[in-house]
């Protein structure tokens, strides 16, 4: 198969690219110009790099030449700042993805696998764990755009037969996640622990999420590519919530270091508790998480010590 991985040099994308190469597929990575390629160092001689702007139709058209399957991991904005500029979110994410789907139909792409958000699409949950049929009331433009993209994928399947799978992903963590980024509590907190700086938490630390190890997520994405099913929407998470306070305690345990915690005002885009029921993925994709949080955090900490 000829794969196009949008955002293939990033945290999630690079793990997916590695796995595709090991499986013997031909892989093209689409990234912005001058992006860092450190994550792809081990496979650079085995893949094709394609540079461009996700919002540029000509760049997308070139990237889609002779492609069978697209893995869409690109997002130009994060949940919190998305509410500050919804029009930018629409223009760079939603409009660009619709352009991508139109081009995919013209180019003969067989399938699109889309990374949606289990943390942002649902919003506040009245019943836990969250199943795929749960109400969707996102609190951020980011979540609204993810949900709208899901609807367009279904529309293009109905109109043009473009196959798709949607993965509503929990909170991924693991090796290669940027410790200095604005997203990913595990990576940011480990970076603070390594440097001896205080950890900042929005709210009182009782906000709870399920944290998904990158190896488990990568396996889910590959299964979504390989398996065809009448069911096309799946929650992908650990199914086990941990509060931020519990997460900090575990990180201190695996690192053997204590760190001060500073509590900040709540953010409007955060719901209090969010964790996903993943039984549908087990039934139709034969997928379930294998790495528990403590072991995953230990692996991530060891990587941070060796590489950051």
C-alpha positions as CSV (number, residue, x, y, z in Angstrom):
1,X,0.0,0.0,0.0
2,X,1.0,3.6,-0.6
3,X,0.4,5.6,2.5
4,X,0.4,9.4,3.0
5,X,0.9,10.4,6.6
6,X,-0.1,14.0,7.2
7,X,2.0,15.3,10.1
8,X,4.3,12.3,9.9
9,X,7.2,13.9,11.6
10,X,5.3,14.7,14.8
11,X,5.0,12.8,18.0
12,X,2.2,10.4,16.9
13,X,3.0,10.5,13.2
14,X,6.6,9.4,13.5
15,X,5.6,6.3,15.5
16,X,3.0,5.5,12.9
17,X,5.5,6.0,10.1
18,X,8.0,3.7,11.8
19,X,5.3,1.0,12.1
20,X,4.3,1.3,8.5
21,X,7.9,1.0,7.3
22,X,8.4,-2.1,9.4
23,X,5.2,-3.6,7.9
24,X,6.7,-3.1,4.4
25,X,4.5,-0.3,3.2
26,X,5.6,2.6,1.0
27,X,5.2,5.8,3.0
28,X,5.1,9.5,2.1
29,X,5.2,12.0,4.9
30,X,3.6,15.5,4.4
31,X,5.0,18.2,6.6
32,X,5.5,21.9,6.7
33,X,8.8,23.3,5.3
34,X,11.7,23.4,7.7
35,X,10.1,21.1,10.3
36,X,12.3,19.1,12.6
37,X,12.9,15.5,11.3
38,X,14.6,14.1,14.4
39,X,11.7,11.8,15.1
40,X,12.2,10.2,11.7
41,X,15.9,9.7,11.8
42,X,15.8,5.9,11.8
43,X,13.6,5.8,8.6
44,X,14.6,8.8,6.6
45,X,16.2,6.7,3.9
46,X,13.1,4.5,3.7
47,X,10.4,7.1,3.2
48,X,9.5,9.9,0.9
49,X,9.2,13.5,2.3
50,X,6.8,16.0,0.8
51,X,6.8,19.5,2.1
52,X,4.0,22.0,1.9
53,X,1.2,24.0,3.5
54,X,-1.9,22.0,4.6
55,X,-4.0,25.0,3.6
56,X,-2.6,25.0,0.0
57,X,-4.6,23.0,-2.5
58,X,-1.7,22.6,-4.9
59,X,0.6,21.2,-2.2
60,X,-2.1,18.7,-1.1
61,X,-2.7,17.6,-4.7
62,X,1.0,16.8,-5.2
63,X,1.1,14.9,-1.9
64,X,-1.9,12.7,-2.9
65,X,-0.4,11.5,-6.2
66,X,-0.5,7.6,-6.3
67,X,-1.7,7.3,-2.7
68,X,-4.0,4.5,-1.5
69,X,-4.6,5.5,2.1
70,X,-4.3,8.8,4.0
71,X,-3.7,9.0,7.8
72,X,-4.8,12.5,8.8
73,X,-2.9,13.7,12.0
74,X,-2.7,17.4,11.2
75,X,-4.1,20.1,13.4
76,X,-3.0,23.8,13.2
77,X,-4.3,24.8,16.6
78,X,-4.8,23.5,20.2
79,X,-8.1,23.3,22.2
80,X,-7.6,26.3,24.5
81,X,-6.4,28.9,21.9
82,X,-8.9,27.7,19.3
83,X,-11.6,29.5,21.2
84,X,-9.7,32.8,20.7
85,X,-9.8,32.5,16.9
86,X,-12.5,30.2,15.7
87,X,-12.3,31.6,12.1
88,X,-8.7,30.6,11.9
89,X,-9.6,27.1,13.0
90,X,-12.3,26.9,10.4
91,X,-10.0,28.2,7.6
92,X,-6.9,26.2,8.4
93,X,-8.4,22.9,9.7
94,X,-12.0,22.4,8.4
95,X,-11.7,24.1,5.0
96,X,-8.3,22.4,4.4
97,X,-9.6,19.0,5.3
98,X,-12.6,19.4,3.0
99,X,-10.1,20.3,0.2
100,X,-8.2,17.2,1.1
101,X,-11.3,15.0,0.8
102,X,-12.3,16.5,-2.6
103,X,-8.8,15.9,-3.9
104,X,-8.7,12.4,-2.4
105,X,-11.8,11.5,-4.5
106,X,-10.2,12.9,-7.6
107,X,-6.9,11.1,-7.0
108,X,-8.5,7.7,-6.3
109,X,-7.6,7.4,-2.7
110,X,-9.2,4.4,-1.2
111,X,-9.5,5.4,2.5
112,X,-8.9,8.1,5.1
113,X,-8.1,7.4,8.7
114,X,-8.8,10.5,10.8
115,X,-7.4,11.3,14.3
116,X,-10.3,12.9,16.1
117,X,-10.4,13.8,19.8
118,X,-12.1,11.8,22.6
119,X,-11.2,14.5,25.0
120,X,-12.8,17.4,23.1
121,X,-15.6,16.1,20.9
122,X,-17.9,14.9,23.7
123,X,-17.7,17.8,26.2
124,X,-19.1,17.3,29.7
125,X,-20.3,13.7,30.1
126,X,-23.5,12.9,32.0
127,X,-22.7,9.2,31.9
128,X,-19.2,7.6,32.3
129,X,-17.4,5.9,30.7
130,X,-18.2,7.7,27.4
131,X,-19.5,5.5,24.6
132,X,-19.5,6.5,20.9
133,X,-23.2,7.1,21.0
134,X,-22.8,9.6,23.9
135,X,-23.9,13.2,23.3
136,X,-21.4,15.5,21.6
137,X,-21.3,19.0,23.2
138,X,-17.7,20.2,22.7
139,X,-16.5,23.2,24.7
140,X,-13.9,24.3,22.2
141,X,-13.7,25.3,18.6
142,X,-11.1,22.6,18.3
143,X,-13.7,20.0,19.3
144,X,-16.4,21.5,17.0
145,X,-14.1,21.3,14.0
146,X,-13.1,17.7,14.8
147,X,-16.8,16.7,15.1
148,X,-17.6,18.6,11.9
149,X,-14.8,16.9,10.1
150,X,-16.2,13.5,11.1
151,X,-19.5,14.5,9.5
152,X,-17.8,15.4,6.3
153,X,-16.0,12.1,6.2
154,X,-19.4,10.4,6.4
155,X,-20.8,12.7,3.7
156,X,-17.9,11.9,1.3
157,X,-18.4,8.2,1.9
158,X,-22.1,8.6,1.1
159,X,-21.5,10.7,-2.0
160,X,-18.3,9.3,-3.4
161,X,-17.6,6.0,-1.7
162,X,-14.4,7.3,0.0
163,X,-13.9,4.9,2.8
164,X,-12.9,6.2,6.2
165,X,-12.3,5.3,9.9
166,X,-12.5,7.9,12.7
167,X,-10.5,7.4,15.9
168,X,-11.6,9.5,18.9
169,X,-8.4,9.4,20.8
170,X,-7.9,10.0,24.5
171,X,-4.7,11.7,25.8
172,X,-1.7,10.1,24.2
173,X,1.7,10.2,25.8
174,X,5.1,8.5,25.4
175,X,8.5,8.8,23.8
176,X,9.1,11.7,21.4
177,X,6.3,13.9,22.8
178,X,7.7,17.5,23.3
179,X,8.4,18.3,26.9
180,X,8.3,22.0,26.1
181,X,5.1,21.9,24.2
182,X,1.7,23.4,25.1
183,X,-0.1,20.0,24.9
184,X,0.4,16.7,26.7
185,X,0.4,16.8,30.4
186,X,2.7,13.8,30.8
187,X,5.4,15.3,28.6
188,X,5.2,18.8,30.1
189,X,5.2,17.5,33.7
190,X,8.1,15.2,33.1
191,X,10.0,18.1,31.6
192,X,9.4,20.1,34.7
193,X,10.4,17.3,36.9
194,X,13.7,16.8,35.0
195,X,14.5,20.5,35.2
196,X,13.4,20.8,38.8
197,X,10.7,23.4,37.9
198,X,7.3,23.6,39.5
199,X,4.4,21.9,37.7
200,X,1.4,24.2,36.8
201,X,-2.1,22.7,36.9
202,X,-5.3,24.4,35.6
203,X,-7.8,24.1,38.4
204,X,-7.5,22.1,41.6
205,X,-6.0,18.9,40.0
206,X,-9.2,16.9,40.2
207,X,-9.7,17.1,36.4
208,X,-9.4,13.4,35.3
209,X,-8.5,11.9,31.9
210,X,-7.5,8.6,30.5
211,X,-3.9,8.6,29.3
212,X,-3.0,6.3,26.3
213,X,0.5,5.0,25.7
214,X,1.8,5.8,22.2
215,X,2.6,2.2,21.3
216,X,-1.1,1.3,22.0
217,X,-2.3,4.2,19.9
218,X,0.0,3.3,17.0
219,X,-1.4,-0.2,17.0
220,X,-4.9,1.2,16.9
221,X,-4.1,3.4,13.9
222,X,-2.6,0.5,11.9
223,X,-5.6,-1.7,12.6
224,X,-7.9,1.1,11.5
225,X,-6.0,1.2,8.3
226,X,-6.0,-2.5,7.7
227,X,-9.5,-3.5,8.8
228,X,-12.7,-2.7,6.8
229,X,-15.9,-2.5,8.8
230,X,-19.4,-1.2,8.6
231,X,-18.6,0.5,11.9
232,X,-16.3,3.5,11.2
233,X,-16.1,5.4,14.5
234,X,-14.1,4.2,17.5
235,X,-13.1,5.4,20.9
236,X,-9.4,4.8,21.5
237,X,-8.3,5.2,25.1
238,X,-7.2,3.4,28.3
239,X,-10.6,3.3,29.8
240,X,-9.2,4.3,33.2
241,X,-9.3,7.9,34.4
242,X,-6.6,9.5,36.5
243,X,-6.8,13.0,38.0
244,X,-4.0,15.4,37.5
245,X,-3.1,15.0,41.1
246,X,-2.9,11.3,40.7
247,X,-0.8,11.7,37.6
248,X,1.7,13.9,39.4
249,X,2.0,11.4,42.2
250,X,2.7,8.6,39.7
251,X,5.3,10.7,37.9
252,X,7.1,11.5,41.1
253,X,7.1,7.7,41.9
254,X,8.6,6.6,38.6
255,X,11.1,9.5,38.5
256,X,12.0,9.3,42.2
257,X,11.8,13.1,42.4
258,X,9.5,15.5,44.2
259,X,8.3,18.7,42.5
260,X,6.2,21.6,43.7
261,X,2.8,22.1,42.1
262,X,1.2,25.5,41.3
263,X,-2.6,25.6,40.8
264,X,-4.0,28.0,38.3
265,X,-7.6,29.1,37.5
266,X,-9.8,26.6,35.6
267,X,-9.9,26.7,31.8
268,X,-13.3,27.0,30.1
269,X,-12.4,24.3,27.5
270,X,-11.9,21.6,30.1
271,X,-14.6,19.2,31.3
272,X,-14.1,17.7,34.7
273,X,-13.9,14.0,34.0
274,X,-13.5,12.3,30.7
275,X,-12.7,8.6,30.0
276,X,-13.7,6.4,27.1
277,X,-15.4,3.0,26.7
278,X,-13.4,1.2,24.1
279,X,-15.4,-2.0,23.8
280,X,-16.3,-1.2,20.2
281,X,-12.7,-1.1,19.2
282,X,-12.1,-4.5,20.9
283,X,-15.1,-6.0,19.0
284,X,-14.4,-4.6,15.5
285,X,-10.7,-3.8,15.4
286,X,-9.5,-6.5,17.9
287,X,-7.8,-3.7,19.7
288,X,-7.3,-3.0,23.4
289,X,-4.6,-1.1,25.3
290,X,-1.7,-3.3,26.6
291,X,0.5,-0.8,28.6
292,X,-0.8,0.4,31.9
293,X,-0.1,4.0,33.0
294,X,2.7,3.3,35.4
295,X,4.7,1.2,33.0
296,X,4.1,3.7,30.2
297,X,5.2,6.6,32.4
298,X,8.4,4.6,33.3
299,X,9.2,4.1,29.6
300,X,8.6,7.8,28.9
301,X,10.7,9.0,31.8
302,X,13.6,6.8,30.7
303,X,13.3,8.2,27.2
304,X,13.3,11.8,28.6
305,X,16.4,11.1,30.7
306,X,18.2,9.6,27.7
307,X,17.2,12.1,25.0
308,X,16.2,15.5,26.4
